[in-house]
Amino acid sequence: MKTSVACPAALRRAALGVLALVLVCGLAACGGAARTGEVWYCPMHPTYVSDHPGTCPICNMDLVKKEPPATPAAAAPAAPAPAPAARKVLFYRNPMDPTVTSPVPARDSMGMDYVPVYADEVAPDAGAPPGHAAVELSEEVRRLAGVRTEEVRRESLARTIRTVGRVVPDESRLYRPQTRIGGWVEKLYVGFEGQQVVKGQPMLAIYSPELLASQQDYLSARANARLFLSSSVPEVRSGGEQLVAAARRRLELLDMPEAQLAEIERTGKPLRTIDLMVPASGFVIAKSVVAGARVEPGTELYTIADLSHLWVEADFYESEARFVAVGQEATLTLPYDPNLRLTARVSYVYPQLDAEARTLRARFDLPNPGLRLRPGMFVDVEQELPLGDGLVVPDSAVIDSGLRQIVFVETAPGRFEPRAVEVRWRGDGKARLADGPVTAGERVVVKANFLLDSESRLRAAVAAVAGKPAPGSRP
């Protein structure tokens, strides 16, 4: 009797457990259905969708969940939307190699599903450069990719050239005194390099047998001229005067100083040594003679430089040579003293190019009061060159592939069209374009344009695989 009473209770408990299990399974089934109703898509390739989170097999970006549109609670029930037209699948392509295709769904060797290519994705764009196609992005994809555009403007563009210059002596103010007679250096009045000299001061004393004989000839001519003065023949008197003038002129041509000429005229005796005078004021930058040395006519004794006026020689790259011209103004600064700013103009552009350095040399003339500049110094040269008016875009908008230069123009909201351009000049972070495919007022992409370039090339490759002519290609 006890057993028969306990069985109905056990059956009831078992029935309740089965009912609870059924409810739990139902709830789990409902949750699974909700998850399978989610849609995840790639921001860069919206055609790739999935029912679960993951990454895009094409660009490896995280998939984004597509949120259902919000509908106000109080709004009237909307009319049922028309069913979207079915998109025609042309073929399936390998996500890692667009040239590998299949007419039916397939997988590659790594297990990645082939991506469907629809007919509306390979529409040719005849205005695009070869190997490129127009790119369309939604507002959300554009925001995630960081695409930013700027307006094309017509304005003046200037280019700033910076180079390094060397301070050198003014060659028109260099002096190299030489002796006109042979002899021996008895004494040096200018004895070291760097010594400051003044025009007319003694440079060295020289003993020269030739000069000594010329002095004796001059004294003899003077003595004979005094005898000729007592002659009654006018020609004899004038002949004696001419001999004296010729002998004196010879001494002057041999660089005998006027003071020493007056000395031998006063004493009537020749001088053993003669002083050679400094020809110009300046600084001795080279010394080639020592006391006691034998010198010959034409021997270079010193090099004297007038440093009150200097040259600055600057080297410009071969690509900048066409911008450099005589008369252009430049600013010169010293690396160790940025507060000192000098203004100078290009006085000469050398005709030859340095074959090894591939640079062109230009020269600036400038005064040097107080010896602020000294030969051998380096100075920073900054020169601003006007390039004229034209279409100007930020330099970052131009993609230079080596074969061509391309910019992406936003022709419509979210549509970016590649165009081949020609860059004439660059400077200060801007590029001046030749008139042609881009006009003032249009907007070009200045940020994330390399992502657009990759997508543009990919779409052009897909179009080529689809059997349609690639945008901008020849038939």
Beta strands, then each sheet from edge to edge (+ up, - down):
strand 1: 40-41
strand 2: 49-50
strand 3: 64-65
strand 4: 89-93
strand 5: 101-102
strand 6: 115-118
strand 7: 135-136
strand 8: 148-151
strand 9: 153-169
strand 10: 174-175
strand 11: 183-188
strand 12: 196-197
strand 13: 202-207
strand 14: 273-277
strand 15: 282-287
strand 16: 294-295
strand 17: 302-305
strand 18: 309-317
strand 19: 329-334
strand 20: 337-354
strand 21: 359-367
strand 22: 378-394
strand 23: 399-400
strand 24: 405-412
strand 25: 415-421
strand 26: 423-427
strand 27: 430-433
strand 28: 443-447
sheet 1: 2+ 1- 3+
sheet 2: 5+ 4- 6+
sheet 3: 7+ 25- 24+ 23-
sheet 4: 8+ 28-
sheet 5: 26+ 27- 22+ 9- 18+ 21- 20+ 19-
sheet 6: 10+ 17- 15+ 12-
sheet 7: 14+ 13- 11+ 16-
end
